[in-house]
Amino acid sequence: MKRLEFLKSLPLITAGAMYNLNELDQVTRGFGNTETMPVLFLGHGSPMNAIEENEFVAGFRKTGREIPRPHAIICVSAHWETRGTFVTAMEKPRTIHDFGGFPRELYEVQYPAPGSPELAKEVSNTLKDVEVGLDQNWGLDHGAWSVVKHLYPKADIPVIQLSLDTRKTPQQHYELARELASLRKKGVLIIGSGNMVHNLRMVAWDKLNSSGYAFDWASEASEKMKTFIRNRDHHPLIQYNNQGRAFQLSIPTPEHYLPLLYVLALQEKNETVELFNDQAVAGSLTMTSVKIS
């Protein structure tokens, strides 16, 4: 079905998928009250991190061991941009190999985690200010599976993805994310997957294997971002386009940066921030990851 045709049919699809409140209670009974789950921003970097052994993979695994085991996962990935807000709602999401030019071994990786139509409907119900499409086509892109596979290698936790609406402003993305807060108390782990500094056009290919190498502008932006995060000063991070040339070079397009805002928006008053995998790669990328708990 063409995108335009799908969008025209969306009201009928979503109307048919709506639950009344009693039915919704039954559907989401498995997501009972729990301690508040942490939220994670994971710098995913190269798809090769899915199959390589390095310090970043070790950091993902360590985090997976440290946090409570979730009932389900919502991932906001840099690699699913849409017009409108969508959530994957299939029982068995496919593993999407949305990249090119990598070794065959990477294309053979499958991450057969189940989906969760129930959680998809809960997200749709929770986001009251936007119409949420229940998607049956997308699956798990590499922004999701390449990192989640290190947290939960058995692929035995349901995973759904929430798309990035390209029509929304950074402030609107931040506000939308805040509406997901109640799900943290239902055993749902919310993950943003992208990179805080991400400029592929300026990658220093000769430094690709040199962890820690950063251009001056990338270091400047990264340090400012981390200071804002540690100080819980989210406004300049939301208004990143107003933060000068270093930010403009570090965020030439927003898709890898916006998942960070989804995570920061969910920080509660007394929660602390931990940075890990805090390294630059190839001059113009950072793998810096954030845990809020």
FENVENWO-V880841 format. One record per helix or strand. SS is the DSSP state (H for helix, E for strand). FROM is the first residue (numbers start at 0). TO is the last residue. If there is no record, write none. Layout:
BEGIN
((SS;FROM;TO) (SS;FROM;TO))
END
This chain:
BEGIN
((H;2;16) (H;20;29) (E;38;42) (H;46;49) (H;54;65) (E;71;76) (E;80;81) (E;84;87) (E;94;94) (H;103;106) (H;116;125) (E;131;134) (E;139;139) (H;141;150) (E;157;161) (E;163;164) (H;169;177) (H;180;185) (E;187;193) (E;197;197) (H;199;201) (H;204;206) (E;210;210) (E;213;213) (H;215;229) (H;234;237) (H;239;241) (H;244;249) (H;254;263) (E;272;275) (E;279;280) (E;282;282) (E;284;285) (E;288;291))
END
